[in-house]
Amino acid sequence: MEVVDILKKYSKSIDEEIKNSLISVDPDELQKSTLHLIEAGGKKIRPSLVVLSSEAVGGHAEEALKTAAAVELIHTFSLIHDDIMDKDDKRRGRPSVHVMWGEPMAILAGDTLFSKAFETVLQTEVDGVSYQRVIEALKTVVDSCIKICEGQASDMCFEGNFDVSEDEYTNMIYKKTGALISAATRSGAIIGGGSPDQVDTLTEYGRLIGLAFQIQDDYLDVISDEENLGKPVGSDIIEGKMTLLVVHALSNASNEDKEELVSILKAEEDTNVARAMELFEKYGSIKYTHDIALEHVKNAKKILETLEESEATIALAKIADYVLQRNK
């Protein structure tokens, strides 16, 4: 089964749970704004990971659907708030929520999705899951929300700071991107009744593919083309972002090249993209970035081997590979 089919397998059921959660939202404009990005689609990687992780430890898909929906609600909340902070006008081929409804309503839409996520996890008990498992899954989801905020704040604090270490960068992307993916796999394993070792295994698998996901984004920014990427190639350079390529290049460059790269990042102009890429090539930063993402995926797949092989673990391994195969 291809990854696209794996992700489609439960997407309809997950969408139904999401819509059931949001159907009571009032007034209509708030409900429409909460549903806007959800109705635009999306790959549903995170909620699919919840269900697959539950199945990987012997759980039933149906029991994990509400937690899966909750994870997607949190992801959508973070996208709405990201678009406000980054002043991005488009998301998933549609105008951003703040463009359609204004910033105040967009903030409320994000807050509503955030709150509904917790309510949705708690409702898992009606599907026959023990209250203890539900609470443990809820703790996992709550912790990921805190980490997302910490990661976003760290990312903002990195702006204009060109002395960020690789460890600091890795911690930031884990919190900003990896934490919710890791929470998806961990909460799924908890809901599925996994042993402590199984829960830890799937937590680590999620952490590793979460890191690889963001590092691959850094890599795609310089090697992809605009049509596939959906934004100008080198946009991270133009925006002066601290990516793994930048962190690696700055830590290995000569003083002269370091000064030049810093000036390019400070200038925030598209005319300097080609030169920045030359410097990345000179210090092996593009290959290094790809190799690190590859290593994380390799380790994620290796850790899955400690679980009994099943359709679910095979699907999880394919999703790990997909993290590197995607082009946007």
Secondary structure, DSSP 8 states (H G I E B T S, - for coil): --HHHHHHHTHHHHHHHHHHHHTT-SSHHHHHHHHHHHHT----HHHHHHHHHHHHTT--HHHHHHHHHHHHHHHHHHHHHHHHHHT--EETTEE-HHHHH-HHHHHHHHHHHHHHHHHHHHGGGGGT--HHHHHHHHHHHHHHHHHHHHHHHHHHHHTT-----HHHHHHHHIIIIIHHHHHHHHHHHHHTT--HHHHHHHHHHHHHHHHHHHHHHHHHHHHS-HHHHSS-TTHHHHTT---HHHHHHHHHS-HHHHHHHHHHHHHT-GGGHHHHHHHHHHTTHHHHHHHHHHHHHHHHHHHHTTS---HHHHHHHHHHHHHHH---
